Amino acid sequence: MVIAIILSCCFYSFAVAHSFRSGLKKINLSFFVAGFAFDYIGTSKMFFVGNGLILNFHGLCGIAGLVGMGIHTLVAIILYLSTTEQNKQKVDRFFHYFSLTVYSFWLLAFISGVLGHIPY
């Protein structure tokens, strides 16, 4: 479960960073999908191991982060398929803002999970 979440962070971070540098490319879609898949796997395992959804800060952030990442992945696919040369700059600008927002929420869930499991 931890490995899945760490892989999710790697894939998702690469997808967001790469799309900032080079715009939305086909390779980014693969990394967005992989990041979402590993996050889904890790979150599902946490859900079953932890006896369901725990309504604390990390639990709520985690579900919001997973849903946000799923929406982010769908938006990336839709924008990639519908972008033309005429609207590419506008699409990239929107997607950068959208990515930063969703990625920030996802990182909040990731960091709250890490901090919540560090032994004191």
C-alpha positions as CSV (number, residue, x, y, z in Angstrom):
1,M,0.0,0.0,0.0
2,V,2.8,2.4,0.8
3,I,4.7,1.5,-2.3
4,A,1.6,2.1,-4.4
5,I,1.2,5.6,-2.9
6,I,4.8,6.4,-3.4
7,L,4.7,5.2,-7.0
8,S,1.5,7.3,-7.5
9,C,3.4,10.4,-6.2
10,C,6.3,9.7,-8.6
11,F,4.1,9.3,-11.6
12,Y,1.7,12.1,-10.8
13,S,4.6,14.5,-10.0
14,F,6.3,13.7,-13.2
15,A,3.1,14.2,-15.2
16,V,2.4,17.6,-13.6
17,A,6.0,18.8,-13.9
18,H,6.5,17.6,-17.5
19,S,3.2,19.2,-18.6
20,F,4.4,22.5,-17.1
21,R,7.7,22.3,-19.1
22,S,6.5,21.0,-22.4
23,G,2.7,21.4,-22.5
24,L,0.2,18.6,-22.5
25,K,1.8,15.7,-24.4
26,K,0.7,12.0,-24.9
27,I,3.4,10.8,-22.5
28,N,1.8,13.0,-19.7
29,L,-1.4,11.1,-20.2
30,S,0.3,7.8,-19.5
31,F,1.8,9.2,-16.3
32,F,-1.5,10.8,-15.2
33,V,-3.3,7.4,-15.6
34,A,-0.5,5.5,-13.9
35,G,-0.5,8.0,-11.0
36,F,-4.2,7.7,-10.6
37,A,-4.2,3.9,-10.9
38,F,-1.5,3.5,-8.2
39,D,-3.3,6.1,-5.9
40,Y,-6.5,4.1,-6.4
41,I,-4.8,0.9,-5.5
42,G,-3.1,2.3,-2.4
43,T,-6.2,4.1,-1.2
44,S,-8.3,1.0,-1.7
45,K,-5.8,-1.1,0.3
46,M,-5.8,1.6,3.1
47,F,-9.6,1.5,3.1
48,F,-9.8,-2.2,3.6
49,V,-6.9,-2.5,6.0
50,G,-8.2,0.4,8.1
51,N,-11.8,-0.9,8.3
52,G,-13.4,1.7,6.1
53,L,-13.2,5.4,5.7
54,I,-11.9,7.3,8.7
55,L,-13.3,10.8,8.9
56,N,-10.3,12.7,10.0
57,F,-8.2,15.3,8.2
58,H,-6.1,12.8,6.2
59,G,-9.1,10.6,5.3
60,L,-11.1,13.5,3.9
61,C,-8.0,15.0,2.1
62,G,-7.2,11.5,0.7
63,I,-10.7,11.0,-0.8
64,A,-10.7,14.6,-2.1
65,G,-7.2,14.1,-3.5
66,L,-8.2,10.8,-5.3
67,V,-11.3,12.3,-6.8
68,G,-9.4,15.4,-7.8
69,M,-6.7,13.3,-9.4
70,G,-9.3,11.3,-11.3
71,I,-10.9,14.5,-12.6
72,H,-7.5,15.9,-13.4
73,T,-6.7,12.8,-15.5
74,L,-10.0,13.0,-17.3
75,V,-9.5,16.7,-18.0
76,A,-6.0,16.0,-19.3
77,I,-7.3,13.3,-21.7
78,I,-10.2,15.5,-23.0
79,L,-8.0,18.6,-23.4
80,Y,-5.3,16.6,-25.2
81,L,-7.8,15.1,-27.6
82,S,-9.5,18.5,-28.3
83,T,-6.6,20.9,-28.5
84,T,-5.8,22.5,-31.8
85,E,-2.9,24.7,-32.8
86,Q,-5.2,27.7,-32.6
87,N,-6.2,27.1,-28.9
88,K,-3.0,25.4,-27.6
89,Q,-1.7,28.4,-25.6
90,K,-5.1,29.0,-24.0
91,V,-5.5,25.3,-23.2
92,D,-2.0,25.1,-21.7
93,R,-2.6,28.2,-19.6
94,F,-5.9,26.8,-18.2
95,F,-4.3,23.3,-17.6
96,H,-1.3,24.7,-15.8
97,Y,-3.6,26.6,-13.3
98,F,-5.9,23.6,-13.0
99,S,-2.9,21.2,-12.5
100,L,-1.4,23.4,-9.8
101,T,-4.7,23.6,-7.9
102,V,-5.4,19.9,-8.0
103,Y,-1.8,18.8,-7.4
104,S,-1.7,21.1,-4.3
105,F,-4.7,19.4,-2.8
106,W,-3.3,15.9,-3.7
107,L,0.0,16.8,-2.0
108,L,-1.8,18.0,1.1
109,A,-3.3,14.5,1.4
110,F,0.0,12.8,0.7
111,I,1.9,14.9,3.2
112,S,-0.8,14.6,5.9
113,G,-0.5,10.8,5.4
114,V,3.3,10.9,5.8
115,L,3.2,13.1,8.8
116,G,0.4,11.1,10.4
117,H,2.5,7.9,10.3
118,I,5.9,9.2,11.5
119,P,6.7,7.7,14.9
120,Y,7.4,10.4,17.5
